[in-house]
């Protein structure tokens, strides 16, 4: 993959090299078994924490490193995707959607207790927004939190929660006020809180190695001190968090496409038909050229939006565009990769088969393709 010197400096290359070695040592030898088991050892969080991977992008005072260095985070994320399992990356990285609101808006005593434990890998953080009847309609979520003295009483449910089974800390979106986006708050709810139960691990088309669960709250009493940010201001926190999540999904889509392209090129050089490698046939050569071209365009556009984000610019429209373009690109490239590999591309032993399945969630999670287009059109004044 090109160096992209205008985005990545030598310190980022050190991060990339360190994470690549971690993946080669701690993940690749076992990833196929973990995929089949639909799980990976909790110990991997501790190892990733000890290696400094979980803390990249977070404040040093809380146990992190490279605070504010978005491209260090990108370099690490891309190298983690080299393990070939989007599910493992999503599970190991669930802190990156669960933790930022706590870092930014939780009370200092809560933040200082929770964040270091998560960055070390001792505890696991998850974000719980999606509801069975809501999907992308965040403004109309129904999980209710009613103030009762120095506690909130929480009732409702969540679904499709990444790391939902084994997380220790859940950043939960609840309704504390009137209907609509103005009545939403965020609460930190800890596993073991009376009235809070975790449902079964959900079976998925892809992302097998991640645990995904339903959550249930039945008059669950949560201390008022666990409120994240101001009451009824949670929607703004969620939307701000979504921008980083959408960037992460665009990067994941580009790396999914990268893996599929690399496997396709390798196969085209090795596989022979009619007396020569299939890569010598014009139809395959041109298909690979088009795959490579669309990936380069997608990656460059995604990096450009990341650079704007790092500079403090608003990219609400552009990051939605980047997510849609990247997932459209990964849709095409993973589909083409299966076709190029033929029967092997349909076999579970093939990396292409896995990335084809894993890819499908990327245009759904973090806001569907349709929601992204709605955001883009609104930003255009339509």
Secondary structure, DSSP 8 states (H G I E B T S, - for coil): ----TTT--HHHHHHHHHHHHHIIIIITTTHHHHHHHT---THHHHHHHHTTSTTBTS-GGGT-BSTT-HHHHHHHHHHHGGGS-HHHHHHHTTHHHHSHHHHHHS-HHHHHHHHHHHHTTSS-EEEE---TTTTT-GGG---EEEEETTEEEEEEEEEEEETTTT-SEEEEEEE-SSSSGGGEEEEEEETT-TTEEEEEE---SS-TTS-EEEEEEEEEEEEGGGEESSTT-HHHHHHHHHHHHHHHHHHHHHHHHHHHHHHHHHHHHH-EETTEEGGGSHHHHHHHHHHHHHHHHHHHHHHHHHHHHHTT---HHHHHHHHHHHHHHHHHHHHHHHHHHGGGGGSTT-HHHHHHHHHGGGGTTTS-HHHHHHHHHHHTT-
